[in-house]
Amino acid sequence: MKLVLILVSLLGLWSCALADERDLLAVDSAFVNGDYAQVELLALRLLQADTGWTVDARARVCLAAGYSLIMLDRAAEARHYFEQALDAVPDLTLDPVLVSPKFRTVFDDVKAAHVARRPREDPPPTSAMDRGSSTAVPASDALSPRRRGAVALNLLLPGAGHLRMQSPLRGAWWFVAEAGAVAFCASELARAREARQDYLRATDAADIERKYEDYNSAYRMSWISGGIAAAVYVASQLDLALVQRRPIALACAQQQGTPTLGLRIAW
């Protein structure tokens, strides 16, 4: 019963971590469906309620809002969102293969003005959206409230922190690995308790010796299984702390007058 309660609590924490990713996917879904006004409303709500977004997630929402406003013939207002995207990721660039020139023209004009205003002595931070395979963690992302919250959440539930940092595949892997290790440890502890009771109930000398060997073996396995669960737990924390997640990047293109949306999902 205790194990069931623990698993229910862990699943509750996991569902809370899913909320942020659902919000981002809602923006993408509204854009794909051509509901550009809804994208603007979602972006306003998410950005106003921001309690510690990663720079890449904030830029992703701002780009979607900017693209939508351009589709609504409100390019002047779209510039405001592109400004916010560049404030979050100053060296942000749009892929010329995936992104329509209709969007890039406005974005590049905003970026040129943004670069002109930026102090030359401040080197632009690099972003995981442009870096691709780099594993270094930007200082702004490492110290953000969102990353601190992810670390705290991961301490309670391995894998939940990865999900909060938009690494769902990695998070699912650590969650399943830790759940399996904990279940294995619990079963070995139960087997050790049963073996101990059998040993204490034994009366025949030969039976006592055999039951003692069974108990000794079960006792060793309980320690081994506990070590495995602890190792998986520590590894999940190190993975979150040392490996920068590679985000789900948003890219828009326009073909024959119809906007399309592409997502690059990385581990």
C-alpha positions, 0 to 999 in steps of 0.5 A, spaced: 500 500 500 505 504 501 508 503 494 502 505 491 501 511 495 508 513 493 507 512 485 500 516 486 504 522 489 510 521 483 505 521 478 501 527 481 508 531 480 509 528 473 502 531 471 504 538 474 510 538 470 507 536 463 503 543 464 508 547 461 509 543 455 502 542 454 501 550 454 507 550 448 504 545 444 497 549 445 500 555 441 503 550 436 497 547 435 493 553 434 498 556 429 497 549 425 490 550 425 490 557 422 487 560 428 492 566 429 488 570 433 488 564 438 495 564 438 496 571 440 491 570 446 495 564 448 502 568 447 499 574 451 497 569 457 503 565 457 508 571 457 504 575 462 504 568 467 511 567 466 514 564 472 521 562 469 521 560 462 527 558 459 530 563 454 528 558 448 521 557 450 520 564 451 523 565 444 519 560 441 512 563 444 514 570 441 516 567 434 509 564 434 505 570 436 509 574 431 508 569 425 501 569 427 500 577 427 504 577 420 498 572 417 493 577 420 496 583 416 499 586 423 506 586 421 507 592 426 505 589 432 509 582 430 515 587 431 514 587 438 514 580 439 520 579 435 523 584 439 521 580 445 524 573 442 531 577 441 531 580 448 531 572 450 535 570 445 540 575 442 543 571 437 537 568 434 536 566 427 531 563 422 532 558 418 531 560 411 529 553 408 524 552 413 521 560 414 518 564 409 521 570 407 514 574 409 516 572 416 524 573 415 523 580 412 520 583 418 524 579 423 531 581 420 529 588 420 527 588 427 534 584 429 538 589 425 535 594 429 536 590 435 543 589 434 545 596 433 542 598 440 546 592 443 552 595 447 558 592 443 562 590 450 556 585 452 558 579 448 551 575 446 549 569 449 549 563 445 542 559 445 541 552 444 536 553 439 542 555 434 547 551 438 544 544 436 549 539 439 553 543 444 552 541 451 554 547 455 549 550 459 548 558 458 549 562 465 542 565 464 539 558 463 543 555 469 541 560 474 533 561 471 528 560 476 525 555 471 531 551 471 532 551 479 525 549 479 526 543 475 532 541 479 528 541 485 522 537 482 527 532 479 530 531 486 522 529 488 521 525 482 527 523 477 525 525 470 520 530 472 525 536 471 527 534 464 520 534 462 520 541 465 526 543 461 522 540 455 526 534 454 520 529 455 524 523 452 529 523 457 525 525 462 520 519 461 527 514 460 529 517 467 522 516 470 521 509 468 528 507 470 527 509 477 520 506 478 523 500 475 529 500 480 524 502 486 520 496 484 525 491 484 528 494 491 521 493 494 520 486 492 527 484 494 526 487 501 519 483 501 523 477 499 528 478 505 523 479 510 520 473 508 526 469 508 528 472 515 521 469 518 522 462 514 529 462 518 526 464 525 521 459 524 525 453 522 527 448 527 531 442 524 538 443 524 539 442 516 533 446 515 536 452 519 542 452 515 538 452 508 534 457 511 540 462 513 543 461 506 536 463 503 536 469 508 543 471 507 542 471 499 536 475 500 539 480 504 545 481 500 540 482 494 536 487 498 542 492 499 544 491 491 537 493 489 538 499 493 544 501 491 541 500 484 536 505 485 540 510 489 545 510 482 539 511 478 537 517 482 544 520 482 545 519 475 538 522 473 540 528 477 547 529 474 544 528 467 539 534 469 545 538 472 550 537 466 547 536 460 543 541 457 537 539 454 536 540 446 529 544 445 523 543 441 524 548 436 519 552 432 519 553 425 514 556 420 514 556 412 509 558 407 508 554 401 503 556 395 500 561 400 498 556 406 503 556 412 506 550 415 509 549 421 515 544 423 518 542 429 525 539 430 524 534 436 531 532 439 533 528 445 
